[in-house]
Amino acid sequence: KRKTGCWVGLGILVLVLVSAASAAWIAYTGLQAKRALESAADALAGAQSALLAGDVEAADTAVTEASVLTTDARAKTSDPVWSVVGAIPYLGATPRTVTLSSQAADDVISGALPKFVAAARVLDISTIKDADGTVDLARLPETSTQLASATADLEKAAQALAEAPTSGVIGVVSEAKQELSAEVDQALGVSTTAASLLGITPQLLGANGPQTYFVAFQSPVEIRGTGGFLGSFGILTMDGGKLVQKDVASNSDLNDFSKPVVDMGPDYRELYGENSTDWVNMNMSPNFPYAGIQWQAAWSEQAGVTPAGVVAIDLSAMQSLLAATGPVTAPDGREITADNVIPFLGNEIYVEFIDDNSARKDYQAEVATILLERVIRLQGSITPLVKALTESVSGGHLQIWSGDPSIQSTIAATPLGGETPTAGGPYAQLVLNNGGGNKLDYFLQRSLTYTGGKCDGDMRSSTITVTLTNTATEASAGSLPSLSGLVNRVLTYIHLPVGGGATAIRINGQPAQASFGMEREHPVAVLTPDIPPGGSVTVELDVIEPVSDAAPVVPVQPMITEQETTV
């Protein structure tokens, strides 16, 4: 018994010593890893700044420095001691999270980032186009391949972070992991979208022959589902990476039809009636492919030429592009800048051209076409141009549809496609169409609050609250009151979750009725409130929806004023 007791005591002593040594080792190497990762974060910030400034060599140097540090941090937190301690239930949660986070950081910085830098080198604006603006399309597939490989590295990082413990982790480590996860998710979205779009860009820009596009200049001052009223349009033709034709005109040159040019089906007719006989009403649905299909068919019927695709651009995209490429000199010599483009083209121009709508539309189209041509020719430096395009695409202010099914399937998977999702899960979308034939949506503000109920059983009760505010006054609206008065009538469509429905509706707190339809599997409540000048209308819907662990999706219709969204 004495011998047994000695062995037990000795075992306990060894266990204590090993535990203490392990703890000390983890503390020591963990501190070293922490310092390495902090230094890597600084180097990463430097690499990002250099890339955005177009200094690829400086970015390459910064990434190389960061890679050495993250590789060191990964090694220090992946040895046998870390592995054993990380496997201990609960007590090992923090070390395990540190190990996986270090691995993820190294996958991003040593794996993905060098490929981003390599892609930036290939896409250098100073060398990818020639003197007449022709883009070297042969370079684009190479960058698509590089970014696809970077996406694989980012997916490895995301998987490592997903495997990290979620409980028993000390706060500072948990917060760092969450921040890294958010960065990886954002980078994944960028790389996935860029890789897929770069793969089809040569075809879009005429690598296999001329490609003609119908370009819709949408005016959000009279709102439509995809972003605005079709006031002007352009016909652009690309061939071999070069713009070879550019024509612009107002919607006065577009012929309306006696019947819809495309039968969009009973659900579409239920929501939007037969209004699609008019060009300006072919984009009432927020699902941009519906507008693309109809505008392509309409131009084919009118002009006898079938466009390869449709591009839509609005005032907010024009503002971003002006910030990137510099002011435009308008037909009358006026300088249109990022600061004045929205107030002038969105409001003041209607006063100046009150007696000549056709001249106004031509004026707006000319400015928009100059901007679009600048983007096609990659005019300006890479930093502001990438920022402008990112803002325009993410906000739905620049959208594309292709008549080629293989190309369209790629576009539809990105924000550029403007496609309404059909997946189940929490969902709310506010869509407005101007119902007063006025330009008062320049003064329209909106908010949406989506409050999910408890997830008991198969269904839950939720609430969607929408508030519309008309800020127009006699002073701000200029001559617009003479067109239709200051009361704004808005056709309001509230898209609900797949498999859900509304059980009660209130307008300004009072029970109300709505009509209902379906669009891409979503139930849609339709109301037509009149919003007085300086006043607001609040619509509340009690919603029943299937219980789901999916993240809430709340698409936002592109307008001049951002939607205030609360989930």
Solvent accessible surface area in square Angstrom, and as a share of the most:
residue,aa,sasa,rsa
1,K,221,0.93
2,R,212,0.77
3,K,162,0.69
4,T,86,0.50
5,G,42,0.40
6,C,92,0.55
7,W,176,0.62
8,V,84,0.48
9,G,37,0.36
10,L,88,0.44
11,G,39,0.37
12,I,100,0.51
13,L,96,0.48
14,V,73,0.42
15,L,118,0.59
16,V,86,0.49
17,L,106,0.53
18,V,80,0.46
19,S,58,0.38
20,A,59,0.46
21,A,61,0.47
22,S,22,0.14
23,A,61,0.48
24,A,63,0.49
25,W,109,0.38
26,I,27,0.14
27,A,66,0.51
28,Y,123,0.47
29,T,3,0.02
30,G,18,0.17
31,L,82,0.41
32,Q,55,0.25
33,A,1,0.01
34,K,105,0.44
35,R,143,0.52
36,A,9,0.07
37,L,50,0.25
38,E,88,0.39
39,S,48,0.31
40,A,1,0.01
41,A,57,0.44
42,D,106,0.55
43,A,17,0.13
44,L,59,0.30
45,A,56,0.43
46,G,36,0.34
47,A,1,0.01
48,Q,112,0.50
49,S,73,0.47
50,A,13,0.10
51,L,41,0.20
52,L,81,0.40
53,A,79,0.61
54,G,39,0.38
55,D,68,0.35
56,V,18,0.11
57,E,109,0.49
58,A,43,0.33
59,A,0,0.00
60,D,51,0.26
61,T,77,0.45
62,A,13,0.10
63,V,3,0.02
64,T,78,0.46
65,E,96,0.43
66,A,0,0.00
67,S,24,0.16
68,V,100,0.58
69,L,52,0.26
70,T,0,0.00
71,T,68,0.40
72,D,57,0.30
73,A,0,0.00
74,R,74,0.27
75,A,66,0.51
76,K,48,0.20
77,T,0,0.00
78,S,45,0.29
79,D,33,0.17
80,P,104,0.65
81,V,49,0.28
82,W,8,0.03
83,S,68,0.44
84,V,101,0.58
85,V,26,0.15
86,G,12,0.11
87,A,81,0.63
88,I,72,0.36
89,P,116,0.73
90,Y,159,0.61
91,L,134,0.67
92,G,1,0.01
93,A,8,0.06
94,T,24,0.14
95,P,15,0.10
96,R,94,0.34
97,T,1,0.00
98,V,32,0.18
99,T,12,0.07
100,L,5,0.03
101,S,17,0.11
102,S,0,0.00
103,Q,43,0.19
104,A,0,0.00
105,A,11,0.08
106,D,11,0.06
107,D,14,0.07
108,V,19,0.11
109,I,9,0.04
110,S,41,0.26
111,G,16,0.16
112,A,1,0.01
113,L,24,0.12
114,P,51,0.32
115,K,60,0.26
116,F,41,0.17
117,V,2,0.01
118,A,30,0.23
119,A,4,0.03
120,A,30,0.23
121,R,98,0.36
122,V,24,0.14
123,L,46,0.23
124,D,56,0.29
125,I,21,0.11
126,S,90,0.58
127,T,76,0.44
128,I,4,0.02
129,K,59,0.25
130,D,78,0.40
131,A,117,0.91
132,D,65,0.34
133,G,9,0.09
134,T,32,0.19
135,V,8,0.05
136,D,60,0.31
137,L,19,0.09
138,A,86,0.67
139,R,60,0.22
140,L,8,0.04
141,P,65,0.41
142,E,88,0.39
143,T,0,0.00
144,S,17,0.11
145,T,94,0.54
146,Q,37,0.16
147,L,10,0.05
148,A,53,0.41
149,S,46,0.30
150,A,0,0.00
151,T,16,0.09
152,A,52,0.40
153,D,20,0.11
154,L,1,0.00
155,E,96,0.43
156,K,116,0.49
157,A,0,0.00
158,A,26,0.20
159,Q,103,0.46
160,A,11,0.09
161,L,7,0.03
162,A,78,0.60
163,E,94,0.42
164,A,4,0.03
165,P,38,0.24
166,T,126,0.73
167,S,82,0.53
168,G,29,0.28
169,V,26,0.15
170,I,99,0.50
171,G,46,0.44
172,V,102,0.59
173,V,24,0.14
174,S,31,0.20
175,E,104,0.47
176,A,57,0.44
177,K,27,0.11
178,Q,111,0.49
179,E,117,0.53
180,L,41,0.20
181,S,28,0.18
182,A,63,0.49
183,E,109,0.49
184,V,2,0.01
185,D,86,0.45
186,Q,123,0.54
187,A,29,0.23
188,L,31,0.16
189,G,40,0.38
190,V,85,0.49
191,S,0,0.00
192,T,72,0.42
193,T,34,0.19
194,A,29,0.22
195,A,11,0.09
196,S,39,0.25
197,L,32,0.16
198,L,27,0.14
199,G,36,0.34
200,I,15,0.08
201,T,30,0.17
202,P,14,0.09
203,Q,64,0.28
204,L,21,0.10
205,L,35,0.17
206,G,1,0.01
207,A,49,0.38
208,N,126,0.64
209,G,21,0.20
210,P,88,0.56
211,Q,50,0.22
212,T,27,0.16
213,Y,17,0.06
214,F,0,0.00
215,V,1,0.01
216,A,0,0.00
217,F,17,0.07
218,Q,7,0.03
219,S,15,0.10
220,P,1,0.01
221,V,0,0.00
222,E,11,0.05
223,I,0,0.00
224,R,16,0.06
225,G,1,0.01
226,T,1,0.01
227,G,0,0.00
228,G,0,0.00
229,F,32,0.14
230,L,0,0.00
231,G,7,0.06
232,S,3,0.02
233,F,9,0.04
234,G,1,0.01
235,I,15,0.08
236,L,8,0.04
237,T,10,0.06
238,M,4,0.02
239,D,56,0.29
240,G,36,0.35
241,G,1,0.01
242,K,72,0.31
243,L,15,0.07
244,V,82,0.47
245,Q,77,0.34
246,K,80,0.34
247,D,71,0.37
248,V,49,0.28
249,A,20,0.16
250,S,3,0.02
251,N,20,0.10
252,S,75,0.48
253,D,83,0.43
254,L,15,0.07
255,N,89,0.46
256,D,88,0.45
257,F,34,0.14
258,S,119,0.77
259,K,146,0.62
260,P,39,0.24
261,V,32,0.18
262,V,37,0.21
263,D,112,0.58
264,M,37,0.17
265,G,18,0.17
266,P,97,0.61
267,D,76,0.39
268,Y,11,0.04
269,R,95,0.35
270,E,125,0.56
271,L,16,0.08
272,Y,6,0.02
273,G,32,0.31
274,E,98,0.44
275,N,66,0.34
276,S,6,0.04
277,T,22,0.13
278,D,46,0.24
279,W,3,0.01
280,V,30,0.17
281,N,24,0.13
282,M,1,0.00
283,N,1,0.00
284,M,8,0.04
285,S,2,0.01
286,P,12,0.08
287,N,2,0.01
288,F,0,0.00
289,P,11,0.07
290,Y,48,0.18
291,A,1,0.01
292,G,0,0.00
293,I,61,0.31
294,Q,1,0.00
295,W,0,0.00
296,Q,32,0.14
297,A,29,0.22
298,A,0,0.00
299,W,33,0.12
300,S,31,0.20
301,E,113,0.51
302,Q,53,0.23
303,A,46,0.36
304,G,66,0.63
305,V,77,0.44
306,T,85,0.49
307,P,1,0.01
308,A,30,0.23
309,G,0,0.00
310,V,0,0.00
311,V,17,0.10
312,A,0,0.00
313,I,1,0.00
314,D,2,0.01
315,L,11,0.05
316,S,16,0.10
317,A,0,0.00
318,M,9,0.04
319,Q,66,0.29
320,S,18,0.11
321,L,2,0.01
322,L,3,0.02
323,A,73,0.57
324,A,11,0.09
325,T,20,0.11
326,G,24,0.23
327,P,67,0.42
328,V,1,0.00
329,T,95,0.55
330,A,5,0.04
331,P,87,0.55
332,D,86,0.45
333,G,51,0.49
334,R,80,0.29
335,E,101,0.45
336,I,0,0.00
337,T,31,0.18
338,A,24,0.18
339,D,129,0.67
340,N,51,0.26
341,V,0,0.00
342,I,21,0.11
343,P,46,0.29
344,F,4,0.02
345,L,1,0.00
346,G,1,0.01
347,N,21,0.11
348,E,83,0.37
349,I,0,0.00
350,Y,11,0.04
351,V,67,0.38
352,E,97,0.43
353,F,41,0.17
354,I,73,0.37
355,D,139,0.72
356,D,68,0.35
357,N,85,0.44
358,S,51,0.33
359,A,35,0.28
360,R,12,0.04
361,K,25,0.10
362,D,65,0.33
363,Y,11,0.04
364,Q,22,0.10
365,A,0,0.00
366,E,56,0.25
367,V,0,0.00
368,A,1,0.01
369,T,1,0.01
370,I,43,0.22
371,L,0,0.00
372,L,14,0.07
373,E,34,0.15
374,R,33,0.12
375,V,22,0.12
376,I,31,0.16
377,R,67,0.24
378,L,40,0.20
379,Q,76,0.34
380,G,35,0.34
381,S,65,0.42
382,I,57,0.29
383,T,40,0.23
384,P,42,0.26
385,L,4,0.02
386,V,65,0.37
387,K,124,0.52
388,A,3,0.03
389,L,49,0.25
390,T,79,0.46
391,E,73,0.33
392,S,2,0.01
393,V,26,0.15
394,S,82,0.53
395,G,30,0.28
396,G,13,0.13
397,H,15,0.07
398,L,17,0.08
399,Q,9,0.04
400,I,29,0.15
401,W,20,0.07
402,S,5,0.03
403,G,33,0.32
404,D,57,0.29
405,P,110,0.69
406,S,75,0.49
407,I,9,0.05
408,Q,22,0.10
409,S,73,0.47
410,T,32,0.18
411,I,0,0.00
412,A,25,0.20
413,A,90,0.70
414,T,11,0.07
415,P,74,0.47
416,L,14,0.07
417,G,0,0.00
418,G,20,0.19
419,E,68,0.30
420,T,6,0.03
421,P,53,0.33
422,T,50,0.29
423,A,77,0.60
424,G,53,0.51
425,G,13,0.13
426,P,6,0.03
427,Y,5,0.02
428,A,0,0.00
429,Q,11,0.05
430,L,0,0.00
431,V,0,0.00
432,L,0,0.00
433,N,1,0.00
434,N,12,0.06
435,G,33,0.31
436,G,30,0.29
437,G,59,0.57
438,N,3,0.01
439,K,26,0.11
440,L,1,0.00
441,D,2,0.01
442,Y,45,0.17
443,F,17,0.07
444,L,1,0.01
445,Q,85,0.38
446,R,11,0.04
447,S,29,0.18
448,L,0,0.00
449,T,52,0.30
450,Y,6,0.02
451,T,77,0.45
452,G,38,0.37
453,G,25,0.24
454,K,172,0.73
455,C,71,0.43
456,D,105,0.55
457,G,65,0.62
458,D,124,0.64
459,M,74,0.33
460,R,34,0.13
461,S,83,0.54
462,S,5,0.03
463,T,44,0.25
464,I,0,0.00
465,T,36,0.21
466,V,0,0.00
467,T,36,0.21
468,L,0,0.00
469,T,35,0.20
470,N,0,0.00
471,T,51,0.30
472,A,1,0.00
473,T,68,0.39
474,E,123,0.55
475,A,97,0.75
476,S,46,0.30
477,A,0,0.00
478,G,41,0.39
479,S,34,0.22
480,L,2,0.01
481,P,27,0.17
482,S,94,0.61
483,L,90,0.45
484,S,48,0.31
485,G,30,0.29
486,L,21,0.10
487,V,73,0.42
488,N,0,0.00
489,R,111,0.41
490,V,0,0.00
491,L,44,0.22
492,T,0,0.00
493,Y,6,0.02
494,I,0,0.00
495,H,0,0.00
496,L,0,0.00
497,P,1,0.01
498,V,33,0.19
499,G,54,0.52
500,G,16,0.15
501,G,18,0.17
502,A,29,0.23
503,T,97,0.56
504,A,41,0.32
505,I,15,0.08
506,R,62,0.23
507,I,47,0.24
508,N,90,0.46
509,G,43,0.41
510,Q,121,0.54
511,P,117,0.74
512,A,26,0.20
513,Q,167,0.74
514,A,24,0.19
515,S,68,0.44
516,F,95,0.40
517,G,9,0.09
518,M,79,0.35
519,E,6,0.03
520,R,64,0.23
521,E,101,0.45
522,H,0,0.00
523,P,16,0.10
524,V,0,0.00
525,A,0,0.00
526,V,26,0.15
527,L,8,0.04
528,T,68,0.39
529,P,11,0.07
530,D,61,0.31
531,I,0,0.00
532,P,63,0.39
533,P,60,0.37
534,G,63,0.61
535,G,18,0.17
536,S,55,0.35
537,V,8,0.05
538,T,37,0.22
539,V,0,0.00
540,E,47,0.21
541,L,0,0.00
542,D,41,0.21
543,V,2,0.01
544,I,66,0.33
545,E,1,0.00
546,P,45,0.29
547,V,50,0.29
548,S,38,0.25
549,D,152,0.79
550,A,45,0.35
551,A,77,0.60
552,P,66,0.41
553,V,67,0.38
554,V,27,0.16
555,P,35,0.22
556,V,63,0.36
557,Q,3,0.02
558,P,13,0.08
559,M,3,0.02
560,I,35,0.18
561,T,47,0.27
562,E,127,0.57
563,Q,17,0.07
564,E,121,0.54
565,T,55,0.32
566,T,72,0.42
567,V,104,0.60
